[in-house]
Amino acid sequence: MGDAHGRTVESRAGVAAFLAGVWLIAAPPVLHFDAAVTAFEPYWLSMGVAVLVMLLGMVRAMAPLDVPLLRPITIVLALVLIAVALLHNADGSSVVWLNQLVVAGVVALSAALALLVTFRR
């Protein structure tokens, strides 16, 4: 069953990951301002990983502490997003890539803090 504090921390980290995933999907159209479909080609991988982060965040928010493997997976996906943003080939907008770096860092930090709280208990 788990304790209430651990469930609350994990649930909040899951909600943060879900909202970050939603923003990562919405960010390229919002920040790039280009309506052409080809303008979003550099972001498809990032948007796909963001969907996974969003789905994992939803599961973590709804069933905290029931699937402990999701925290490390979320951290790995956030690190993949950071790597994609750092290794982009000048394709796309630098504002979108900077946004992705910051949001992925927040997702990784929130999942790491939830993992740390779980280990402390």
C-alpha positions as CSV (number, residue, x, y, z in Angstrom):
1,M,0.0,0.0,0.0
2,G,2.8,2.5,0.8
3,D,2.8,5.5,3.0
4,A,0.8,8.7,2.3
5,H,3.8,11.0,2.0
6,G,5.5,8.7,-0.6
7,R,2.4,8.4,-2.6
8,T,1.9,12.2,-2.5
9,V,5.4,12.9,-3.7
10,E,5.2,10.3,-6.4
11,S,1.8,11.5,-7.6
12,R,3.0,15.1,-7.8
13,A,6.1,14.0,-9.7
14,G,3.8,12.1,-12.1
15,V,1.6,15.1,-12.6
16,A,4.7,17.3,-13.3
17,A,5.9,14.7,-15.9
18,F,2.5,14.6,-17.5
19,L,2.2,18.4,-17.8
20,A,5.8,18.5,-19.1
21,G,5.0,16.0,-21.8
22,V,2.0,18.0,-22.8
23,W,4.1,21.1,-23.1
24,L,6.9,19.4,-25.0
25,I,4.3,18.3,-27.6
26,A,2.8,21.8,-27.8
27,A,6.1,23.7,-27.7
28,P,7.3,23.3,-31.3
29,P,4.1,24.7,-32.9
30,V,3.8,27.4,-30.2
31,L,7.4,28.5,-30.2
32,H,8.4,27.9,-33.9
33,F,5.4,29.8,-35.5
34,D,5.8,27.9,-38.8
35,A,2.7,26.2,-40.2
36,A,4.6,24.0,-42.7
37,V,4.6,20.3,-41.8
38,T,8.2,20.0,-42.8
39,A,9.1,22.6,-40.2
40,F,8.4,20.0,-37.5
41,E,10.5,17.2,-38.9
42,P,13.4,17.9,-36.4
43,Y,11.0,17.6,-33.5
44,W,9.3,14.3,-34.3
45,L,11.6,12.2,-32.1
46,S,11.3,14.7,-29.2
47,M,7.5,14.7,-29.5
48,G,7.4,10.9,-29.6
49,V,9.5,10.7,-26.4
50,A,7.3,13.4,-24.9
51,V,4.2,11.2,-25.5
52,L,6.0,8.4,-23.6
53,V,6.9,10.8,-20.7
54,M,3.3,12.0,-20.6
55,L,1.9,8.5,-20.5
56,L,4.3,7.4,-17.8
57,G,3.5,10.5,-15.8
58,M,-0.2,9.7,-16.1
59,V,0.4,6.2,-14.7
60,R,2.7,7.6,-12.0
61,A,0.0,10.1,-11.0
62,M,-2.8,7.6,-10.9
63,A,-1.0,4.6,-9.3
64,P,1.9,6.0,-7.3
65,L,4.3,3.5,-5.9
66,D,2.6,0.6,-7.5
67,V,5.0,0.5,-10.5
68,P,8.4,1.4,-9.1
69,L,10.2,0.8,-12.4
70,L,8.5,3.9,-13.9
71,R,10.7,6.4,-12.1
72,P,14.0,5.2,-13.6
73,I,12.4,4.8,-17.0
74,T,11.2,8.4,-16.8
75,I,14.7,9.6,-15.8
76,V,16.1,7.7,-18.8
77,L,13.6,9.2,-21.2
78,A,14.3,12.7,-19.8
79,L,18.0,12.1,-20.4
80,V,17.2,11.0,-24.0
81,L,15.3,14.3,-24.5
82,I,18.4,16.2,-23.2
83,A,20.7,14.3,-25.6
84,V,18.4,14.9,-28.5
85,A,18.3,18.6,-27.7
86,L,22.1,18.8,-27.3
87,L,22.8,16.8,-30.5
88,H,20.5,18.6,-32.9
89,N,22.1,19.7,-36.2
90,A,20.9,23.3,-36.2
91,D,17.6,22.0,-37.5
92,G,14.6,23.8,-36.0
93,S,14.4,26.7,-33.6
94,S,17.0,27.2,-30.9
95,V,14.2,28.4,-28.6
96,V,12.5,25.1,-28.9
97,W,15.7,23.1,-28.2
98,L,16.4,25.3,-25.1
99,N,12.9,24.8,-23.9
100,Q,13.3,21.0,-24.4
101,L,16.6,21.1,-22.3
102,V,14.9,22.9,-19.5
103,V,11.7,20.9,-19.4
104,A,13.6,17.6,-19.7
105,G,15.9,18.7,-16.8
106,V,12.8,19.4,-14.7
107,V,11.3,16.0,-15.5
108,A,14.5,14.2,-14.7
109,L,14.9,16.2,-11.4
110,S,11.3,15.5,-10.3
111,A,11.6,11.8,-11.0
112,A,15.0,11.6,-9.3
113,L,13.6,13.4,-6.2
114,A,10.7,11.0,-6.1
115,L,13.1,8.1,-6.4
116,L,15.2,9.5,-3.6
117,V,12.2,10.0,-1.3
118,T,11.2,6.4,-2.0
119,F,14.7,5.1,-1.1
120,R,14.7,7.1,2.1
121,R,11.6,5.3,3.3
